[in-house]
Amino acid sequence: MEDFSFRRLGYALAALVVVLIGGMVGFHQLLGEGWIESMYRAVVTISLTGIDTKPKGTNAQLFTILILLAGVAIFTYIAGAIVEVIARGVLTGAWAERRRRRTIDRMRDHYIICGYGRVGRRVADEFREAGVPYVVLDFSEDAIEAAQEHGDHFIEGNGTEDEDLQAAGLDRARGLVASSDSDSDNLYISLSARTARPDLLIVARASDEDAAKKLQLAGADRVVQPYSAAGRVMAHLVLKPQVAAFLDSVTGASAPDLRFEEIEVTPTCGAAGKTIRDLNVRKETGALIVALRKRDGTFDTTPTPDVSLDAGDVMIAAGTPDELRALEDLFAPREALAR
């Protein structure tokens, strides 16, 4: 539609040139004036600025009327095309903004990515591949353009501002990633988010160990140092290449077969307090519970069939997507099953 408006404008300008040339030739033939005088008469006639002399002869007067009407029609057409182009740009942008805001307002259990640089974009790639809903929060023009190109939901703002965090749905979010290039910004983001949402999962980026400690004090649940993490991965690739390859294959969002998932045992699920053997997890779901994080924070890396799955425990399970869904259903809260 926008191309159509510009095409209309082009047609109108072409018509204006044709009428101008036709008027110049017509006045030259009918009035016997020179080319410059004829062009001048054509311009003042078409532009509606007025004619300083009355054309002599009926034919010249009729031709002048025709040129005047053509000028009125063309300029009306041009004005309409220009107004349409401007209005469409303004209204389309406003409507798109309102539609995007309404979509974000309806989101629940999503993640907020504060900072859409190299790290933030990689986080978004993983979320996108996993089908996880998320909102990008950044103020730089480059970041907004990148978010638009990927079709991401975004808020143009700063994660250090409480209003912008709320606009991104902080009160309904499942987690937040503070991935700004600035440690101080990530510190403010973590502190603001933790103050507003004590129960929110917050993962923050830090440039060094000192910044990581401060971020943890500010409320970040987990802190990642990109350079340290990259060095650790590179070392694993050299020292334990097959282990690293296996972990990459099962932890990536696009892993085709085997996946890992964490499932919390809630107080309202019917399986709480029972053992793995009682539930016959492997046979009923096909998934394998490979580790168990107890509610006191300790890990059981080799859970036996007789271990009790208590409320607040988090299971680390492996299996296909269907097997993991079956395991989630087994531990779903009673009210969820009722619905």
Secondary structure, DSSP 8 states (H G I E B T S, - for coil): -HHHHHHHHHHHHHHHHHHHHHHHHHHHHHH---HHHHHHHHHHHHTTS--SS--SSHHHHHHHHHHHHHHHHHHHHHHHHHHHHHHHHHHHHHHHHHHHHHHHHH--S-EEEE--SHHHHHHHHHHHHHT--EEEEE--HHHHHHHHHTT-EEEES-TTSHHHHHHTTGGG-SEEEE--S-HHHHHHHHHHHHHH-TT-EEEEE-SSHHHHHHHHHHT-SEEE-HHHHHHHHHHHHHH-HHHHHHHHHHHSTT-SS-EEEEEE--TTBTTTTEEHHHHTHHHHH--EEEEEE-TTS-EESS--TT-EE-TT-EEEEEE-HHHHHHHHHHT-BHHHHH-
